[in-house]
Amino acid sequence: MPIKSYSLSEAKTKLSDLAAEVERGSMTIVITRSGKPVAKLVPYTDGGLAERRAKVLAELRQAAQEAGIQYSREELIAPIPEEYWGVFAEGPDDASGSDDGTIKIQATD
């Protein structure tokens, strides 16, 4: 992808056009002040966050199905009670975590 430099004052007046160029993926923009690079305008990416979220949700659904757990949409989107927050903060050595970063779901009666 080509890189093009603009002074800060040029970039300020052309920001909308520069953002459109970057959004199309046709170039990366470097913004300079006194000839020195100070910022870079690049296409936005979520780093695969949407795909990772979808994978985690699919794994949770599968684990719930295998464990015979039934749940409603409201239960899934409800905030996690504070008493469970520590489970996520303690890391892989606690009872709920593993070395690969997964969280084990266990049905309780």
N, C-alpha and C positions, 0 to 999 in steps of 0.2 A: 504494500500500500504506500503510495507516495506521501511524502511529508512536505508541508509548505509552512513557511514562517511568516508571521504577521507581527507588527509592533502592537503594543498594548492599545494605542490610540486607534490603529486600523481595525483591530479585532473588535474594539468597542463599537465602532460604527457599522461593522459588517457582521456582528455576532449571529444574527438570524440566518444569514446566508451561509456562514461558516458552519453553523450547527446543522443546516440542511445537507451540506457537502459531507460532513462527517457521518450523519445519519444514513446517507446513501451508501456509505462504506467506500467512497471514492478517494478519501484522503484522511491523513492525520494532520492536525493543525498544531504548530508550536507557537506560543505567544511569547514575545520577547519584550524586555525593557532595557533600553540602552544597548541593544544588540545581544543581550544575554537571555537565554531561555528561562522563563519563570513559570510557565504552565503548558500543559498539553491537553488538547481537546481531542478525545478519541471516542469511538462508538461505545455506547453503554452496553454492558453485559452483566447479567446477574450471577455469572460464574456457575451456571447450572443449578441455581437454587430451586427453580421450579421442578426440575427433574429429580433432584434429591428429595424434595418434599413429597412428590408423587410416589417415589420408591418407598419412603418411610411409611406413608399412609397405606400403601399396598401391603407391606409387611405386617403392619398392625392389624389390618383387616383379616389377613390370612391367619395370623396368630389367634385373633379373637374367634374366628370361625373354627379353627382346630380345637380350641379350648371350650367351645360351646358357649361363648359369651355373646349375649345379645345386647345391643346398645341402640340408643336413639341418636338422631342428629343433634338434639339439644345436649345430650351427654358429651358428645364429641367436641362441641364448640364451647362448652362451659369452661370457665377459668379453672386452672389446677389449684386446689386448696393449698394454702401455705404450708400445712403440715407435710406435704409431699415434696416441697421445693428442695429440701436437702438431698433427696435421692438423686437428683440430677446434678447437684453440685459436688457430691462426694467422689465421683470418678469410678474407675474400673475395679477398685478393690472392695467396693461395697457389695452387698448381696444382690443388688439389681443389675450391676454392670458386668461387662466382660472386657477382655483385652482388645477386642476388635471394635469397641465402642457401641455395641448393640445393647439394648435394654431388654431383659427377659420379662415376659409377661406370664404371670402365674395366676390361674383362677383360684379364688378362695371362696369358701362357703360362709 
